[in-house]
Every structure is written in C-alpha cells, then in structure tokens.
Amino acid sequence: MALSGEQLRGASEVVGYAPTLRDAATILRGRYPGVRAIVVDEGDMKDETPALRLGHRNVYLAASDGHCWHVTHSADEASVFILTQH
C-alpha cells in the first residue's frame, strides 16, 4: 500500500496540532484505516532521517515486505507512520 500526498499532508497537520503523539496516532488510525501509526522513542530512530520534522516531533515512513519492516523515504512503498518526539 502506498501513502498518498493527502495522507502525508494530513499526517503533518495532525501531528502538528494533536496534544500528544498518542492522540495523533489515534487520529491517524481513524482517518486512514488501512495505514498504521505507531509511537516510538526518538532514540529508537537515532540513525534514521525523518520524512517530516514538525517542531519537536518527527514522522518517519515505514514499509514491510510482509515479514520485515524498514524505514523508507518513499511514500509510494510506505504504509506506516512512525511518530517520535524529542
């Protein structure tokens, strides 16, 4: 599944205004049922570059081949938003 430009814009808006990252993940899951949204510790993503930087919050994109997950910069292959805060 690919993320659309509308979904990326929506993620940017939601992550930017939601009171907490957990709230943002819940909103994104409700808005885009086929897309996963998870919250992880920023330290878990220390060697990765975020797709979106929103103040103290970052959004990473991830994809799966059905077994393994990997961070990607291509919305065309991503199906997961990974949210962090520093």
Phi, psi and omega per residue, in radians:
M1 nan 2.399 3.123
A2 -1.807 2.526 3.026
L3 -1.454 2.426 3.136
S4 -1.577 2.888 3.047
G5 -1.044 -0.637 3.115
E6 -1.124 -0.682 3.118
Q7 -1.187 -0.663 3.094
L8 -1.150 -0.754 3.085
R9 -1.097 -0.739 3.110
G10 -1.077 -0.731 3.110
A11 -1.089 -0.731 3.131
S12 -1.052 -0.799 3.136
E13 -1.121 -0.864 -3.070
V14 -1.111 -0.842 -3.114
V15 -1.134 -0.573 3.131
G16 -1.220 -0.587 -3.061
Y17 -1.889 -0.295 -3.101
A18 -1.090 2.472 -3.130
P19 -1.050 -0.652 3.118
T20 -2.374 2.848 3.077
L21 -1.141 -0.620 3.106
R22 -1.114 -0.676 3.056
D23 -1.090 -0.760 3.130
A24 -1.050 -0.784 3.135
A25 -1.075 -0.740 3.130
T26 -1.095 -0.763 3.130
I27 -1.106 -0.800 -3.130
L28 -1.093 -0.713 3.113
R29 -1.077 -0.706 3.122
G30 -1.225 -0.651 -3.106
R31 -1.312 -0.626 -3.086
Y32 -2.225 1.411 -3.019
P33 -0.983 -0.510 -3.129
G34 -1.481 0.000 -3.070
V35 -1.948 2.408 3.058
R36 -1.564 2.590 3.049
A37 -2.398 2.124 -3.115
I38 -2.241 2.690 3.099
V39 -1.962 2.231 3.092
V40 -2.296 2.875 3.084
D41 -1.199 2.426 3.140
E42 -0.965 -0.607 3.135
G43 -1.073 -0.485 3.111
D44 -1.202 -0.320 -3.085
M45 -1.953 0.312 -2.971
K46 -1.024 -0.485 -3.118
D47 -1.728 0.162 -3.096
E48 -1.943 2.743 3.089
T49 -1.858 2.215 -3.115
P50 -1.218 2.640 3.040
A51 -1.324 -0.577 3.123
L52 -2.355 2.359 3.022
R53 -1.996 2.140 -3.076
L54 -2.263 1.441 -3.076
G55 1.137 -2.100 3.132
H56 -1.565 0.108 -3.118
R57 -2.001 2.552 3.104
N58 -2.236 2.606 3.048
V59 -2.134 2.182 3.060
Y60 -1.915 2.704 3.072
L61 -1.906 2.505 3.122
A62 -2.375 2.728 3.132
A63 -2.396 2.823 3.121
S64 -2.382 2.529 3.035
D65 -1.629 0.208 -3.098
G66 1.785 -0.303 3.141
H67 -2.239 -0.926 -3.089
C68 -1.877 2.558 3.070
W69 -1.788 2.601 3.025
H70 -2.598 2.595 3.078
V71 -1.341 2.446 -3.124
T72 -2.404 2.781 3.033
H73 -1.847 0.023 -3.111
S74 -1.721 1.935 3.085
A75 -1.109 -0.431 -3.133
D76 -1.116 -0.398 3.128
E77 -1.971 -0.128 -3.054
A78 -1.432 2.601 3.044
S79 -2.447 0.176 -3.092
V80 -2.405 2.377 2.935
F81 -1.740 2.211 3.034
I82 -1.878 2.113 -3.057
L83 -1.898 2.350 3.095
T84 -2.390 2.854 3.080
Q85 -2.474 2.415 3.101
H86 -2.157 nan nan
